[in-house]
């Protein structure tokens, strides 16, 4: 028989903290023997399609990715 899941205020705060500023994504909660043992956050960032600043500049995309915090 499965053990009942115990979620106290600390875990609720942790879960809320991971979900707080997420716009697009998912939170995967792993439970082992009735206790949360791991949480995995997968977040998606969506950007509007905008024309490149320097058409023909091969490094333009890479620089934009760094500016967005991805590089």
Backbone as a chain_set.jsonl record, in Angstrom:
{"seq": "XXXXXXXXXXXXXXXXXXXXXXXXXXXXXXXXXXXXXXXXXXXXXXXXXXXXXXXXXXXXXXXXXXXXXXX", "coords": {"N": [[0.841, -1.186, 0.0], [0.474, 2.236, -0.735], [2.29, 4.902, 0.786], [0.923, 7.696, 2.526], [1.216, 10.952, 1.142], [3.209, 13.442, 2.573], [3.053, 16.799, 2.928], [4.38, 19.622, 4.049], [4.391, 23.048, 5.326], [6.895, 24.084, 4.587], [7.573, 22.67, 2.251], [5.459, 23.494, 0.643], [6.084, 26.198, 0.385], [8.515, 25.992, -1.018], [7.632, 24.827, -3.418], [5.856, 26.811, -4.318], [7.704, 28.897, -4.624], [9.245, 27.98, -6.788], [7.357, 28.028, -8.783], [6.618, 30.638, -8.873], [7.661, 32.854, -10.585], [7.406, 31.734, -13.068], [6.532, 31.678, -16.438], [6.024, 30.113, -18.749], [6.157, 26.681, -18.737], [7.058, 23.747, -16.771], [6.686, 21.922, -13.699], [8.131, 19.267, -12.218], [7.532, 16.895, -9.849], [9.096, 14.624, -7.781], [8.297, 11.784, -5.975], [9.092, 9.643, -3.327], [8.476, 6.864, -1.468], [6.362, 8.207, -0.115], [7.394, 10.742, 0.364], [8.529, 13.906, -0.807], [11.256, 13.992, -2.896], [12.643, 15.185, -4.896], [12.647, 17.933, -7.18], [12.033, 19.098, -10.407], [12.467, 21.729, -12.554], [11.335, 22.943, -15.57], [11.677, 25.39, -17.822], [10.347, 27.53, -20.284], [11.295, 29.987, -22.565], [9.857, 32.525, -24.394], [10.103, 34.407, -27.337], [9.417, 37.25, -29.311], [9.321, 37.327, -32.867], [11.699, 39.229, -34.308], [13.205, 41.46, -36.64], [16.622, 40.943, -37.576], [19.261, 42.917, -36.249], [21.631, 43.442, -37.605], [21.74, 42.566, -40.62], [23.27, 39.93, -42.242], [25.322, 39.766, -40.448], [26.921, 37.258, -39.032], [27.331, 36.612, -36.36], [25.276, 37.789, -34.992], [22.963, 36.52, -33.916], [24.049, 34.97, -31.875], [25.087, 36.909, -30.132], [22.704, 38.177, -29.393], [21.5, 36.058, -28.006], [23.176, 35.863, -25.786], [22.693, 38.314, -24.58], [20.12, 37.9, -23.747], [20.507, 36.32, -21.595], [21.187, 33.701, -22.044], [23.625, 32.833, -22.909]], "CA": [[0.0, 0.0, 0.0], [1.251, 3.475, -0.844], [2.308, 5.772, 1.961], [0.332, 9.006, 2.228], [2.182, 12.017, 0.898], [3.245, 14.472, 3.603], [3.523, 18.069, 2.386], [4.245, 20.644, 5.087], [4.509, 24.428, 4.887], [8.203, 24.314, 3.947], [7.489, 22.177, 0.875], [4.542, 24.367, -0.096], [6.851, 27.412, 0.058], [9.477, 25.637, -2.068], [6.879, 24.644, -4.666], [5.379, 28.138, -4.736], [8.87, 29.655, -5.065], [9.642, 27.526, -8.124], [6.304, 28.393, -9.725], [6.307, 32.055, -8.714], [7.921, 33.724, -11.734], [7.381, 30.937, -14.285], [5.503, 32.056, -17.401], [5.765, 28.935, -19.555], [7.02, 25.597, -18.314], [6.458, 22.705, -15.947], [7.383, 21.535, -12.47], [8.014, 17.819, -12.043], [7.817, 16.572, -8.448], [9.374, 13.2, -7.626], [7.937, 11.313, -4.64], [9.621, 8.311, -3.015], [7.969, 6.387, -0.18], [5.507, 9.19, 0.532], [8.086, 12.003, 0.611], [9.1, 14.578, -1.968], [12.708, 13.848, -2.855], [13.284, 15.939, -5.967], [11.787, 18.739, -8.039], [12.706, 19.519, -11.633], [11.77, 22.835, -13.196], [11.649, 23.147, -16.972], [11.071, 26.667, -18.179], [10.467, 27.937, -21.674], [11.303, 31.424, -22.819], [9.315, 32.811, -25.719], [10.516, 35.703, -27.841], [8.762, 37.644, -30.548], [10.204, 37.364, -34.035], [12.064, 40.597, -34.68], [14.264, 41.435, -37.662], [17.993, 41.042, -37.072], [19.798, 44.281, -36.291], [22.681, 43.524, -38.617], [21.578, 41.479, -41.58], [24.566, 39.54, -42.767], [26.246, 39.563, -39.334], [26.748, 35.87, -38.619], [27.357, 36.508, -34.901], [24.171, 38.545, -34.418], [22.098, 35.691, -33.085], [24.772, 34.558, -30.673], [25.142, 38.063, -29.234], [21.356, 38.365, -28.86], [21.268, 35.01, -27.038], [23.89, 36.229, -24.556], [21.992, 39.442, -23.962], [18.911, 37.374, -23.149], [20.877, 35.499, -20.457], [21.296, 32.298, -22.445], [24.948, 32.485, -23.446]], "C": [[0.886, 1.249, 0.0], [1.17, 4.272, 0.453], [1.658, 7.095, 1.603], [1.414, 10.073, 2.097], [2.071, 13.068, 1.991], [3.853, 15.738, 3.0], [3.293, 19.129, 3.455], [4.43, 22.032, 4.495], [5.814, 24.725, 4.176], [8.153, 23.862, 2.493], [6.545, 23.035, 0.043], [5.232, 25.663, -0.495], [7.849, 27.137, -1.059], [8.783, 25.504, -3.419], [6.417, 25.997, -5.195], [6.536, 28.987, -5.251], [9.323, 29.272, -6.464], [8.612, 27.918, -9.183], [6.101, 29.894, -9.833], [6.497, 32.888, -9.976], [7.927, 32.963, -13.067], [6.221, 31.381, -15.175], [5.056, 30.864, -18.226], [6.694, 27.834, -19.062], [6.281, 24.567, -17.483], [7.323, 22.466, -14.714], [7.087, 20.063, -12.24], [8.433, 17.503, -10.613], [7.961, 15.063, -8.331], [9.118, 12.819, -6.168], [8.473, 9.897, -4.468], [9.185, 7.958, -1.602], [7.224, 7.478, 0.591], [6.175, 10.515, 0.858], [8.595, 12.584, -0.699], [10.619, 14.489, -1.841], [13.408, 14.7, -3.907], [12.236, 16.752, -6.711], [12.608, 19.201, -9.221], [11.862, 20.583, -12.308], [12.262, 22.964, -14.631], [10.921, 24.403, -17.396], [11.339, 26.978, -19.633], [10.459, 29.454, -21.73], [10.804, 31.638, -24.233], [9.66, 34.243, -26.097], [9.757, 35.996, -29.124], [9.781, 37.624, -31.674], [10.453, 38.822, -34.403], [13.164, 40.523, -35.721], [15.637, 41.607, -37.015], [18.501, 42.47, -37.219], [20.806, 44.456, -37.401], [22.502, 42.36, -39.582], [22.929, 41.188, -42.199], [25.608, 39.349, -41.679], [26.009, 38.171, -38.773], [26.7, 35.733, -37.107], [26.192, 37.199, -34.232], [23.29, 37.727, -33.503], [22.791, 35.308, -31.797], [24.845, 35.703, -29.67], [23.779, 38.307, -28.61], [21.052, 37.317, -27.801], [21.964, 35.331, -25.718], [23.179, 37.349, -23.834], [20.721, 38.978, -23.268], [19.219, 36.461, -21.966], [21.041, 34.025, -20.785], [22.699, 31.92, -22.861], [26.05, 32.685, -22.488]], "O": [[1.921, 1.291, 0.665], [0.136, 4.312, 1.121], [1.824, 7.575, 0.481], [2.392, 10.087, 2.845], [0.975, 13.533, 2.304], [5.02, 15.75, 2.609], [2.153, 19.496, 3.737], [4.607, 22.172, 3.284], [5.84, 25.538, 3.252], [8.626, 24.567, 1.602], [6.804, 23.278, -1.135], [4.999, 26.178, -1.589], [8.013, 27.964, -1.956], [9.274, 25.999, -4.434], [6.568, 26.292, -6.381], [6.367, 29.726, -6.22], [9.737, 30.131, -7.242], [8.96, 28.117, -10.347], [5.48, 30.371, -10.782], [5.564, 33.571, -10.397], [8.398, 33.485, -14.077], [5.075, 31.451, -14.73], [3.859, 30.626, -18.39], [7.904, 28.043, -18.981], [5.051, 24.511, -17.482], [8.517, 22.767, -14.694], [5.933, 19.665, -12.086], [9.555, 17.805, -10.209], [7.07, 14.311, -8.727], [9.648, 13.442, -5.247], [8.326, 9.057, -5.355], [9.495, 8.677, -0.652], [7.427, 7.651, 1.792], [5.588, 11.339, 1.559], [9.036, 11.855, -1.587], [11.193, 14.861, -0.818], [14.617, 14.918, -3.83], [11.09, 16.326, -6.859], [13.746, 19.643, -9.063], [10.685, 20.366, -12.598], [13.463, 23.081, -14.876], [9.693, 24.472, -17.337], [12.427, 26.721, -20.148], [9.699, 30.112, -21.02], [11.282, 30.995, -25.168], [9.529, 35.166, -25.292], [9.489, 35.098, -29.921], [10.966, 37.877, -31.455], [9.53, 39.551, -34.764], [13.981, 39.603, -35.684], [15.785, 42.328, -36.028], [18.202, 43.145, -38.203], [20.839, 45.492, -38.065], [23.062, 41.285, -39.37], [23.641, 42.098, -42.626], [26.684, 38.818, -41.954], [25.0, 37.933, -38.108], [26.069, 34.8, -36.611], [26.115, 37.201, -33.003], [22.909, 38.189, -32.428], [22.173, 35.322, -30.733], [24.678, 35.48, -28.471], [23.695, 38.612, -27.421], [20.414, 37.631, -26.795], [21.403, 35.095, -24.649], [23.074, 37.334, -22.608], [20.287, 39.599, -22.298], [18.301, 35.883, -21.385], [21.034, 33.187, -19.884], [22.939, 30.747, -23.149], [27.209, 32.431, -22.817]]}, "num_chains": 1, "name": "protein.A"}
